[in-house]
Amino acid sequence: MRTSAWKQSLWLLLCCGVAFAAPAAAHRPGEIEVERGRVDGPSGPVDYEIGTLYVRENRARADSRVIGVGFARIKAPRATGAPPVFWLPGGPGLSVLGSFTDKSESAQSRLRSWLAFGEVGDLVVVEQRGYTLRGERLTAAYPASPLDRPASIDDDARSMRELARAAVAANPDKDLSGYSIVELADDVDELRRALGYERISLFGGSFGSQWSLAALQLFPHRVVRAVLSGVEPLDNGYDMPSHVFAALQRIGFEADRDPALAPYLPPGGMMGAVRALHQRFAAGPVRVRVRDAQGREQEVTLGAQDLQLALLAHTDEAGRWPAFILSLYHQHYQAWAREVAAQRAAGEIKLIGPLIDTGLGVSAAREYRLRSDPALDYLGAWNFESYIASARDWPTPGMKDSFRLPRRQEIPVLFVHGDWDTSTPVENTRELLPYFRNGRAIVVHRGGHDGAFYLLRDAPQAKKAVYEFLRSGRDEGLPAQVDAPLPKFEVPDFAPPPRG
């Protein structure tokens, strides 16, 4: 699931308030409004369109209000004969259209990648209803969580139920049942029609891959091919703990062989450190005094379930993870305590996250596996308990197994997945691939939870083959595996302990 650090603070909630843009003027469903702009491309100025698609908030109701969904289109500089690529962002709640004006490196990197799609064909970027630059952004505020007791999954679940009820009460003028993955897939098809395309290709990572898989289920006759990364099958919205733990083991295997880390490693290496920490915090919490950003001293209580969350901290930059875990093993808790204090501060949650995820849910068989997984003791139920417990309180309709479970597909799909991905483990792709008769997979060894082309940044021939696959469907140049460079592992910021 797309969880990890940012959800650690989002799930300890007691109340909410919703902020959103003023409603748009009356529009008809299926109508689009478009503005035009120009950006500097690698070979000169590039024209683009940024617009709003108007759709029903809930297509099951004829009297449903009309809301806006943002999109952008960059037309290919010359005709290629290929279907347009619809680029679906992750999240839920990743708003990306600001990349045309945002000068940050991450936004400009995304914009450069969009411009490169010109060699394939037209590119259409679609934002998500409920959190879009060209429509409403539904959010909920939550207060700070206490620092004087450890984190608790049970408290987390109770708070999420309260949040769901408060969100519904705070939005009497909105039909929150319309913020489901099915409605998002319908938005894609409605935009396809509005722009005049007969068939399209899909490109999505993380939740964008799950969104793409929903479109494949619902509109297979409209999709020519797809490239999906950080793959999240429809029944795998909640990660299997043992699959996540396996990614940690793969990182640990390389870290155990790093000479700079060797003086800090306990018996059993990185996984030995994880086991020792698990035993230590099972015996009771620790209290750590730190200073906040204003220099005020505060005490943070850290328990066994805080450790479960901490085991996944910094895995998005795997080169940092070993030093972080080894610091905890050697009882250097200050940095961790400061991170936890920041995570427990007041903040804001995007409502479409729980609305979409609780409506999709998982099958009964998947839930059984989650609750009986052997790595549950190490990672806990943080990834699923709050959403399963609150599913009946959120108004999005529950999906059926006929939608969630994979089915045989003839559509050519390329899966790109890093085997160090702890947000959507590589086992997701390995489980899903057999259902795609014309499917291919590229496993990026040492790759994390990144988009397809970022994962392949050091493999130019593989990137070229992916563009060719999107343009023509040919897959002859696609490798089965790419080895990403071994990262330079950070070392703890203290001297190694004496041996013996």
N, C-alpha and C positions, 0 to 999 in steps of 0.2 A: 504494500500500500504506500501512497505518497504521504508518509507521516514523518517519523524521526523527530528531529529537534523542535521544529516549529509547532508541532501538535503537543509537545510536552507541556507547554504553557497554556495552550488553547483549551485543554480539557478540564481544567480546574475552574469551573465557572459557576457563578451564583445568580447573576441577573444579566439583563441585556437591554440594549437600546438599538434602534435601527436607523442608519443614515442612508439616504438615497437622493438621487437627483430629482428635480421637478419632473412630473409626467410630461411626455411629449404631446404636441398637438395631435388632433385626431388623424389617424392614418389607417389605411386598409391593410389587413394581413397580406403578406407577399409583396408589398410595396417597398421600394428602396429609394434612398436619397444618397447622392454621391457628391463629394467634393474632390477637387483635383489638386495635386501638389507635385513637387519635383525635388529630388535629392541627388547628391553627387554619387555616381557609380564609379566602378573601376575604369570605365572607358568613356566617362562623360556623364552628363545629366540623364537621369532616369525619371520618367513620369510615373506617377502612381495615382490610384483612386482610393479614397477612404470614405466609407459610407455606413449607413444604418439600414439593416433589414428589419422591417416591422412584422411581428408575428403575434399570434395569440399566446397569452400567458399559459393557458390550458386549452389545448386543442380539442379536448373532450367536451368543452362547453362553448356553445355558439355565442353566448353573451360574455365570454371572457374578455377582459381588457386587452389592449394591444400594447406590447412593450417593444423596445428597441434592442437589437443585437448588432454590435459593431463588426465590421469586416474591412479588409483592404484588398486591393488587387494590383498586382504588378504584371503588366502584359509583357509577353516575350518580345524582344526587339525584332524578331522575325518568326514567321510561321514554322513550326517544327512537325506538325501533324500529330503531336502527342496530346493526350487529354490534359486539361489543367490539373495542377496539383493543389489540393485543399490541405492547408497546413493547420493542424489542430493543436493548440497549446495544452500544456499540462495543468496541474493544480489538484482539484478544481479551484479556480479562482486566479489563474495566471493571466493578467491583462497585459497585452503585448503591443497594442497599436501605438503607444507612446514612443516606440522605437524610432519612428520617423523623425521625431524632434528631440528625443532624449540624447544627450551627448555622452552619457556614461559608457564605459568600455563594454559592459555586458549588452546594453541596448545596441550599440554600434556593431558589435560582433553579430548579434541576431540580424540586424539589417543587412550586413554584408552577406550573410548566408542566404537571406531572402533574394537578394539581387542575383546571386549565383544560379538560382533556379531558372533564370532566363534561357539557359542552354537546353532546358527540358521543355518548357512551355510557359503558359500563364501560371502565376501563383496567386492563390486566394487564401488569405489568412482570416480565420473565423474566431471571434471571441465567444465567451460563454454567457448566456442569458443570466442575469442576476449579478454579474460582475464584469461589466464591459465599459470601455471608455465612451461608447456612443449610446449608453442607456443607463440603467440603474446599477448601483453598487450596494447590495444588501449586506449590511454588517451588523454585528452585535458587540457591544462593549462588555467587558467583564472586569471585576475588581481583582485586586491583589490576593494571592493565596498566602496563608500563614507560613512563616518561616520556622515556627517553634515545634513543628511536628513533621515526621517524614511524609512523603507523598504516598497516596493510597489509591489503588485502582477502584476500590469500592466507593470512596468519596468521589472519585472522578466520574464514575457511572451515575451516581446520584445527582451530581452537579450538571451533567449533560442532559438528564431528564428535565431538570428545572429550566435549563436554558431553552430546550425545545418548546416547553409550554409557554415560557415568556416570549419567545420569538413569534409564536402564533398569535398570542394576545396583542403583541405590539404592532401587528400588521393586519388589521381587520380589512384594509382596503386592497389586500393582495391575496392571490391564490397561490400559496406556497407549495401546493401539491403539483404545480406546473414545473417545478425545477428538478426534473428527473433526467436521467441519461437518455431516455427515449425521446423526450422533448428536444434535447440537444442534438440528437441524431436527426430528428425531423427538421431542425433549424438548418442543418447542413444541406439536406435535400431541397428545402424551400429556397435557400440561397442559390443552389445550383440552377433551379428553374428560373429564378428571377434574373440571373446573369446570362441565361440562354445556353447553358451547356447541356449536352445530351448525357455525357458520361464523364466521370472524373477519376483521378487517382487520389489516394490519401497519404498523408505524411504526419505521423504523430508520435510523441514520446511520453512515457509515464501515463498520466491520465489521458493524454491525447491519444495514446495507443488504445486504451480501453474505450474511449469515445469512438475511435475508428472501428473497433471490433463491433460496437453496437450498430454502427452504420452498415457494416458488412452483413450483420444478421438481418437487418430490416430492409436494406436496399441493395442486395447483391447484384441485381441487373444493372445498377447505375455505377458500380465501381469497377474500374478496369484492372487496377493493381494497387498495392500499398507497400509502404516502407514504415515499419514500426520499431521503435527502440524503447528500452526500459519497459519491456512488455508487461502489461497488466491484463490478464484474461478477465472476462466478465465475472467469473466465479472466484477470482483471486484478489478481490479488493482488500482483503485482510491477509497479510503475509503469513506463511507457515513459519513458525519460529525456527524449526530445524533448518529450513532453507536459508534464512537470514544468518543463523549461526554458522552455517557452512561457508558463507562469504567471509565472515570474521576469521574462520580457520584458514582460508586461503590467504588473507592478508597476513595473519600470524605466521604462516609458513615462510613467507619471504622475510618478515621482520626477524624471525629467529636466526636467519643467516646473515644479518647485517652486522659487520664487525663493530660499528659505532654503538649499537644497542647491546652488544654482548655483555658488557659489565653490569648492565641493569637487569638482565634477565634472571628470573628465579628458576629453580628446577622445573622442567616441563615447559619452559619458554613462555610465549605469550598466552597460550591456553592454560598453562600452569598458573599464571598470574590471574587469569579470569576465574579459575576454580578457587584459588585462595581468597580472592575478594568476595566471591559468593559465600564462602564459609564464614569469613570474617563478619560480613554484614548480616548474615543469618543469626548471629549471636546477639545483635543489638545495634542501634543507631549510633552515629557519632555526631558531635556538635562542634562546629567550626566557627570561629570568630573572624569576620572579614570587615572591610570598610567599603561602603558604597561609593558611587561616583562623587558624592558631595563630601566624602571623607568621614561619614558617620559610621561608627562601629555597629555591627549587627551580628547576631548569632544565627547560623543556619543549621537545622537538624537534617541529617542525611541518613536514610534507612535503606533497607534491602530493596524496596521497590524503586527508590531513586537510583540505585545501582543498576537495576534492569534498564532504565532509560539511559543511563550513562554509558552502558556498553556500546550503544550505537552513536554516541556523540563523536563528531569529527570523522565519521567514516565517509562523508562526502569528499573529503580530502584525505585519502587513505594514508598519505605520508605523515599525517599528524597523529593518527589513531594510536600507534604503539606507544609513543611518548606519553600520551594522555593516560593510557591504562597503566603504564609502568609507574607514573607519578602516583596514581592512587594506590598501587601495590606497595610502594615505599612510603605510604602515609603522608604524602604531600597533597593535601586536600584543598588548599586555598583557591586555586584557579577553578576547580570544580564547584566549590561552594559559591563563588561569585557568579558562575554561569547559572546555577540553580536559582540564586536570588533574583537574577534578571528574568529567568523564565517564569518565576512566580509573581512577577510584577503585573499590574493591570495592563490590559491590552485590548485587542480587537480581533474578532473572528469573522471570516467571510461565510455567510450563511449557506451558500451553495455547496460548501464542502460536506457538512453533515446531511443536507437535504438530498444530495445526489447519492452519497455513499450509503446512507441508511435505507433509501429506497431500493437500491440495487442489492444490498446485502449479500449473503452467500447461501448456498444450498445446505440442507441439513447434514449431508455427508461431509461437506467442507467444514462446517462448524464442529462436527464431532472430531475431525482430524485436528483442528485448531486446539480444542480443549484437551486433547489427549496427547499432544505432541511432546516428544521427549525433551525438547529445548525450552519448554515453557517455564521451567524453574529458573532458567538463566535470564530470559527476556521478558517473562511475564505476559499478561494479557492486555498490555497497553494498546496494542495494535487493533483490538477488536471489541473489548468488553464494553466500553462506553457506547459505542455505536449500536451494538446488538441490544444492549439494555434499553436504549432510548428509541429504538426503531419505531415503536408504536406511538411515540409522542411526536415524532416528526411527521408531517402530513403527506409526504411524497408516497405514492402507492408502491407497495412491495412488488418486485419483479418475480416471475415464475421461473422454475428451473428450465422450462422450454426455451426461455430467452438466455438465461445465465450460462447453461452448460454448453460446451463447444459442440459444434456439428461439422460434418464433412463440408469442406469448401473447395471449390475449383479455382477461385480467384488467386492469381499469383501474388504472394505476399513475401516480402523479405523482412526477416526479424534480425535486428542488430542489438546485441545484449552484452554488457560487461559482466564478467564473473566475480567482480568485487562489488557488485551492486547490492547494497543492503536495504534499499527502498523498494525495489521490485526485483527479487532474486532471479538469477539466470534460469533456475529450475522452471520458472513460469514459461519461458520459451520452449524449454525441452519438453514440457508436458503438452504444450499446445501444438507444436510443429507437426506431429503425426496426423492431425486433422486436416492439414492443408496439403492436398495432393501435389499442388504446384508451389509449395512453400520452400523457402531456403532460409538458412540462418547463418549469420556471422557472429561467432562468439569472440569478444574482445578480451583476451586474457589480461588481467589487471585493470580492466575498464570499470568505471563506477556508474553512477546513475546520471548519465549524460545523454544528450541527443545523438542521433545517428552519426552526423558528420563530425561532431566534436569527438566522439569515440574513435572515429577514423582519421583524426587530424594528422596522425603520423603515418598514414597508409594511403598515399595519394592515388595509387593504382586502384585500391579498393573503393575510394571515393568516386573515382571516375567510372568504375563499374556500376556503382549505385545510381549515378546520374543516367547512365545508359539504360539501366533496368527501368527507371522511371520514364524515360523517353520512348523506349521501343519494346520493353518487356524482355529483352535478351538478358540472359543470366550467365553467359559463359565465363565472364571474368570475375565472378564473385568468389572470394575465398571462403573456406569454412571457418577459419580462425585467423585472427590478427593478434599479434603480441604487442601490447602497449609497453612503453619503456618502464622499467622499474623506477618508482619514485625515489627521491632522496628522502629517507626517513629522518624526521626531526629526532633529536635526543632530548631527554628531560633537562630542565634548566637548573639542575643541581648536580653536584659531583657524584659519581657512582659510589655506592656503599662499599666498605672494605669486605674482602672475601675472607671466608673462614670463620 
